[in-house]
Amino acid sequence: MDQDDVMVDIEAIIQQSGDGLLDPDFCISRVPHTLRDIKPKVYAPKYISIGPFHYGEERLQGMERHKQFFLKRFKQRTNTSLEDLVCSVRRLVPKVRASYLENINLSDSELVKLILRDATFIIEFFYSFTRGGLLGDAMLSSPTLNGTIQVDLALLENQLPFFAFDLQKLTQDPCNGSIKHFTDLLRLLFLQRAPPKMEPYFWTVDILSHGAKQLQEFGVKFKTSKSKSLLDIKFSGHVLELPQILVAEPLTGTLFHNMIAFEQIHCPLTTYISNYATMWGCLINTKEDANVLIDTKIMRSFEPDTEVVSFFRIMGQNVFEPRMISEYIDIFKRLNQFRQNPLNRVSWNPLLLSEQGYEELIRIIDVVERVTLLLELEFLCVQVLEYYGTINCCCMEFSSLSDHLIKSWSIRDEYSDAMAQVTATNDQVKEITPPVKEELAWAEEGNAKSDLEAATKVLDEA
């Protein structure tokens, strides 16, 4: 290849590259890999391709023939010539190309056919759906397939720009061009209110730092809000009101992941759905948190509590949020302050209890009263045992004393016997004393006479 050919190729590249600036009509792009790699299945269509990104994929060819049926039905119902339809679409081709971030590798003719088939299919699908016309359809009468196609129509990579449905003014755009496509429409339907005020925030300071279980333990009462807006959260007094949410995979995850992906690319300063997902991720950190919200009927779930925790944790991964809904920042701060106030503990302040919590407190009080009664009975039994122990000791001492008394009584009897014997002996002595005295006197008198005679004899001899 000579130098001239190289210059020609480079010139062609320059002409095709454009100016590198985003077109005002840009609203559809592929999901960034930072989000896709976390959960790729939620971004890919299951049954039908809409737009150029998944056009021609083998697994989605089954619905292409059905698109032709619906194009025919649309033409007959609106009584529009094929020439008028093609002309209406052809004039939209440049604007349609500008709506996609990537270059569309289709010729203008191929792109016209793609837009015409996809746009008429969607128009007829919803037209028939609202009038019961799908009941006799060979494929779409199946509720499962019908529901899956509706989810496919909400995927960010599976979109036509909304203005592409304005086929020769046969359809009316009620939002005057403010809706970009079905993913954007779904996001606005969830909003159902005036766009909330956004402001910068700091994750470490302004974010909610406690889960639902901890908040409930410190007196926060969870209540289902009657607001139609999914984002409408209120905290007043000790009551936190949240709109009810349904967690049913893969439906809920698919819708939220695609709305968040759209916000991350096309409206990074108004990430309403991303903020909403962040709020749920703060409230649900454990299965106990999930059970609190399920028990209060704020969350309806067909998934295990562990899957619910994973559901919200994954949804918030790799999400960039430079701004937060102002109402959320205020609520997060007040909840954190409420949690830090020890006077708000449920165990100390029964006025903050919910009906369920009040019943639980009554049950706890009843248990405490029963335990207290048992302890009092045990204490009384101990006192009785101690009392009877004292009596037993007294009885033992009394028994010992009795033994001593008995022995004393025995000694007294022996003493009485001895004294009786002494008395008898004295009596006997008294009886024998006079004769003895007489005998003694006689003996003495006899002895004296003998002594006198002896002495007289001695004198005589002398």
Buried (B, 14 or more C-beta within 10 A) or exposed (E): EEEEEEEEEEEEEEEEEEEEEEBEBBBBBBBEEEBBEEBEEBBBBBBBBBBBBBBEEEEBEEBBEBBEBBBEBBBEBBEBEEEBBBEBBBEBBEBBBBBBBEEBEBEEEEBBBBBBBBBBBBBBBEBBBEEEBBEEBEBBEEEEBBEBBBBBBBBBBBBBBBBBBBBBEBBEEEEEEEBBBBBBBBBBEBBEBEEBEBEEBEEEEBBBBBBBBBBBBBBBBBBBBEBEBBBBBEBEEBEBBBBBBEBEBBBBBBBBBBBBBBBBBBBEEBBBBBBBBBBBBBBBBBBBBBBBBBBBEBBEBEBEBEBBBEBBEBBBEBBEBEBBBEBBBEBBBEBBEBBEEEEBEBEEBEEBBBEEBBEEBEEEEEEEEEEEEEEEEEEEEEEEEEEEEEEEEEEEEEEEEEEEEEEEEEEEEEEEEEEEEEEEEEEEEEEEEEEEEEEEEEEEEEEEEEEEEEEEEEEEEE
